[in-house]
Amino acid sequence: MKPDPLTALVEISNATVWRGDTCALRDLSLTVGAPENLAILGPNGAGKTTLLRLLTRDLYPVRKAGSSVTLLGRETWNIWDLRRHLGIVSHDLQMDYAPGACGRDVALSGFTSSIGLNGVRYRFSATEHDRTDAVLRQLGIADLATKRYSQMSTGEQRRFLLARALVAEPQTLVLDEPLAGLDLQAAFDFLRLMRELIATGVSIVLVTHHVNEIPPEIERIVLLDRGRIVADGAKREVLTDRLLSALYGTPVRVRETNGYFVALPG
């Protein structure tokens, strides 16, 4: 399942990343194709968020011979240009977003890669306004366009952050635990949106620690543990009782239903 390096979204080679006194990733190598749908699975503290921040260029590896991170064929990027290729929805962004922004401004800020529009000197074009309206309709939140971010439910906030990621028409979405904190209805709705986006040709890199959050269309799974990749391959080869029991340090039984995998106590 090695992606074609000529069309790679990201090529990480022997990357080591420290977070304070903790080595969050150690000599990690990973190639993700473009397009390719991928889920990165692991327990808390495995290094998933650190890996995501490598992709978004919020973190950089230790400089050493043979270590590199290449995104879409380039090692250096203007961060604002990069975020037009990668749409990000993360817990950190949700917590940090400007509470006074209205829903429509949340979506529009995807064009400026800003957290709110206060102080942003940018004149949005008619095309950008039309694109924003189309995305809000697509996600079923057009009627919430004037609602304040601080007054939205967790699920509503998550949808507007997804709209923010989609307005610039990125080729890949990076979703960091997108179902965290959602009730069943909101979680199922978000899963449905993920599946619909994949069907339109958008690639998804999903970061999660719950097997049941992986939509059927994602076929490649990477297991991450203590900063190292411990398995990488096809879903049915990786989501096994043995590998997940070892990953989480507890007996796990895996069952498949309608393309979804569910982890049960062993």
C-alpha positions in Angstrom: 0.0 0.0 0.0 2.9 2.4 -0.6 1.6 5.6 -2.3 3.2 6.9 -5.4 5.9 9.4 -4.1 5.4 11.5 -7.2 1.9 12.4 -5.9 2.6 12.3 -2.2 0.7 14.7 0.1 3.4 14.2 2.7 6.7 12.3 3.0 8.2 12.2 6.5 11.6 10.6 6.8 13.2 9.8 10.2 11.5 12.7 12.0 12.1 13.1 15.7 10.1 15.8 17.6 10.4 16.8 21.2 7.7 18.5 23.2 9.5 20.0 26.1 11.3 17.1 27.8 9.2 14.5 26.1 10.2 12.8 22.8 6.8 12.8 21.1 7.9 11.2 17.8 11.1 9.2 17.4 12.6 8.4 14.0 9.2 8.4 12.3 8.8 7.8 8.6 5.4 8.0 6.8 4.3 8.6 3.3 0.7 9.7 2.5 -0.4 9.8 -1.1 -2.5 12.6 -2.7 -5.2 11.5 -3.0 -5.4 8.9 -0.2 -7.7 8.4 2.7 -6.0 7.4 5.9 -6.8 7.0 9.6 -4.1 7.5 12.3 -5.1 5.5 15.4 -3.6 5.4 18.8 -4.1 5.9 22.6 -3.7 9.2 24.3 -0.1 10.3 24.4 0.8 8.2 21.3 1.9 11.3 19.4 -1.1 11.7 17.1 -1.5 15.4 17.6 2.2 16.0 17.3 2.1 14.2 13.9 -0.8 16.3 12.8 1.2 19.5 13.7 4.0 18.3 11.6 1.6 18.2 8.7 0.3 21.7 9.4 3.9 23.0 10.0 3.1 24.1 13.5 6.0 21.9 14.6 9.3 20.9 13.0 11.5 17.9 13.6 15.0 17.9 15.1 17.4 18.9 12.4 19.7 16.0 11.6 21.1 14.1 8.6 18.5 12.0 6.7 15.5 13.7 8.4 13.0 15.7 6.4 9.3 16.6 6.0 8.0 17.2 2.5 4.5 18.4 1.8 3.2 18.2 -1.8 6.8 17.9 -3.0 8.1 20.9 -1.1 10.0 21.2 2.2 9.3 24.9 2.7 5.9 26.6 2.5 4.3 29.9 3.1 2.0 28.7 5.9 -1.0 30.6 4.4 -0.6 29.0 1.0 -0.3 25.5 2.6 -3.6 25.9 4.4 -5.3 26.3 1.1 -4.2 22.8 0.3 -4.9 21.3 3.7 -8.2 22.0 5.5 -7.9 21.6 9.2 -10.5 20.8 11.8 -9.1 20.3 15.3 -10.0 20.4 19.0 -7.4 23.1 19.6 -8.9 25.3 16.8 -12.4 24.8 18.2 -11.3 25.9 21.7 -9.3 28.9 20.4 -11.7 30.2 17.9 -13.0 33.8 18.4 -16.2 33.4 20.5 -17.9 36.5 19.1 -17.7 35.6 15.5 -20.9 34.7 13.7 -21.2 31.5 11.8 -20.7 33.0 8.4 -17.6 34.8 9.4 -16.2 31.5 10.8 -16.6 30.0 7.3 -15.2 33.1 5.5 -12.1 33.0 7.7 -11.0 29.9 5.8 -10.0 32.2 3.0 -7.7 34.2 5.3 -6.6 31.3 7.5 -7.5 33.5 10.5 -9.3 32.8 13.8 -12.1 35.3 13.3 -12.2 38.4 11.0 -11.5 41.1 13.6 -8.6 43.1 12.3 -8.4 41.2 9.0 -8.0 43.6 6.1 -9.2 41.6 3.3 -12.0 42.3 0.8 -13.8 39.1 0.0 -14.8 38.7 -3.6 -18.3 37.9 -4.9 -17.0 34.4 -5.8 -15.8 33.8 -2.2 -19.1 34.9 -0.8 -20.9 32.6 -3.2 -18.6 29.7 -2.4 -19.2 30.2 1.3 -23.0 30.2 0.9 -22.7 27.0 -1.1 -20.7 25.3 1.5 -23.1 26.3 4.3 -25.9 24.9 2.3 -24.0 21.7 1.6 -23.3 21.2 5.4 -26.9 22.1 6.3 -26.0 25.1 8.4 -27.1 28.0 6.2 -29.8 28.9 8.7 -27.2 29.3 11.5 -25.1 31.8 9.5 -25.8 34.7 11.9 -25.6 32.7 15.2 -22.6 33.6 17.4 -19.9 30.9 17.7 -20.1 31.1 21.5 -23.8 30.2 21.4 -23.5 27.2 19.2 -23.5 23.6 20.3 -20.3 21.6 20.0 -21.7 19.9 16.9 -22.7 23.2 15.3 -19.2 24.6 16.0 -17.6 21.6 14.4 -19.7 22.0 11.3 -18.7 25.6 10.9 -15.1 24.7 11.3 -15.6 22.1 8.6 -17.1 24.9 6.4 -14.0 27.0 7.2 -11.8 24.2 6.0 -13.8 23.6 2.9 -14.3 27.1 1.4 -10.9 27.2 -0.1 -11.5 23.8 -1.8 -8.5 21.9 -0.3 -7.6 18.6 -1.8 -7.2 17.1 1.7 -8.9 17.5 5.0 -7.1 16.8 8.2 -9.6 15.9 11.0 -8.3 15.7 14.5 -10.8 13.6 16.6 -13.7 15.3 14.9 -16.4 13.3 16.8 -15.0 14.1 20.3 -17.7 15.6 22.5 -20.6 14.9 20.1 -23.7 13.1 21.0 -24.8 10.2 18.8 -27.0 12.2 16.4 -24.2 14.8 15.9 -21.6 12.1 15.6 -23.6 10.2 13.0 -24.3 13.4 11.0 -20.6 14.2 11.0 -19.7 10.7 9.8 -22.2 11.1 7.0 -20.6 14.3 6.0 -17.2 12.7 5.9 -18.5 9.9 3.7 -20.2 12.4 1.3 -17.0 14.5 1.1 -14.9 11.4 0.3 -17.4 10.5 -2.4 -16.8 13.9 -4.1 -13.1 13.3 -4.2 -11.9 15.1 -1.1 -9.2 13.1 0.7 -9.3 12.7 4.5 -6.6 12.2 7.0 -8.4 11.2 10.2 -6.7 11.3 13.6 -8.6 9.4 16.3 -8.4 6.9 19.1 -11.8 5.3 18.5 -12.1 2.5 15.9 -15.8 3.1 15.4 -15.1 6.7 14.1 -13.4 5.4 11.0 -15.8 5.6 8.0 -15.9 2.5 5.7 -14.2 4.5 2.8 -11.0 4.8 4.7 -9.0 1.6 3.9 -5.5 2.5 5.2 -4.8 2.5 8.9 -1.7 3.6 10.8 -1.3 2.6 14.4 0.8 5.0 16.5 2.2 4.2 19.9 4.7 6.2 22.0 5.9 8.2 19.0 6.5 5.2 16.7 4.4 3.6 14.0 3.7 0.0 15.1 1.5 -1.0 12.1 0.6 0.5 8.7 -1.6 -1.2 6.2 -5.0 -2.3 5.0 -7.8 -2.0 7.5 -8.6 -5.7 7.8 -4.9 -6.5 8.4 -4.4 -3.8 11.0 -7.6 -3.6 13.0 -7.2 -7.0 14.6 -7.7 -8.3 18.1 -4.0 -8.9 18.5 -2.7 -5.6 17.3 -5.3 -3.4 19.1 -4.9 -5.4 22.3 -1.1 -4.7 22.2 -1.7 -1.0 21.2 -4.1 -0.2 24.1 -2.6 -2.6 26.6 -5.9 -4.3 27.3 -7.8 -7.3 25.7 -9.7 -6.1 22.7 -12.1 -7.9 20.4 -12.8 -6.3 16.9 -16.0 -6.8 15.0 -17.1 -5.5 11.6 -20.6 -4.3 10.7 -21.5 -2.6 7.4 -18.0 -1.5 6.8 -17.5 -0.1 10.3 -15.2 -1.7 12.9 -16.1 -1.8 16.5 -13.8 -2.5 19.5 -15.2 -4.5 22.3 -13.8 -5.7 25.6 -11.8 -8.9 25.2 
